[in-house]
Amino acid sequence: MPQLNPSPWFAILIFSWLIFLTILPQKVLAHSFPNEPTLQSTKKPKTEPWNWPWH
């Protein structure tokens, strides 16, 4: 039964992981975002109570 012979499947596994580990990280790291994040202020915004007429 050819499924029990690990040698061709192991080589395919190793070559596919080599491709994943060499080509894909470069493509992922080269990705640029369309909008750069802006810095947020660390101050809390002043909140005011709501004056809803409940009656």
N, C-alpha and C positions, 0 to 999 in steps of 0.2 A: 504494500500500500504506500503510495508516494506521500501521503499526509504525515507518515511517521518519520520521514527523513527530514531532520531539522536543518540540514546544511543550506538548501536554497532559500528557505524562509528566513533563516537567521541572517543571511547576507542581505536579503531585501530589507529586513528590519534595521540592520546597521546602516545601510546606505540611505534609507529614508530618514533616519534620525540624524545622520550627518547633514543631509540637505536641510532638515528643519533647524538644526543648530548653527548652520553657517549662512544660509541665505535669508531665512525669515527674520532673524533679529535685526539684520541690517535694514530690511524693508520696514519693520515696525518702528525702529528708531529714527528712520528718515521721514516718518509721517509728521506733518505739521498741521496744527490746528488752525482753522480759519479765523478764530477770534482768540486772541491772547487774553488770559484772565487778568482782570484788574485787581489791584490791591484793595481790600476792604478796610475800613477804619475799625479800630478796636473799641471805640467808644460805643456805648449802648445808646440807641436812639431814645429820646425822651418820649415817653408814652403818656397820654392824657386819658382820663376816664371819659367814657361815652355819656353824653347827656341825653338819653332817649326818654321821651315822655311815656312812662309806663301806665299812667292813669288817664 
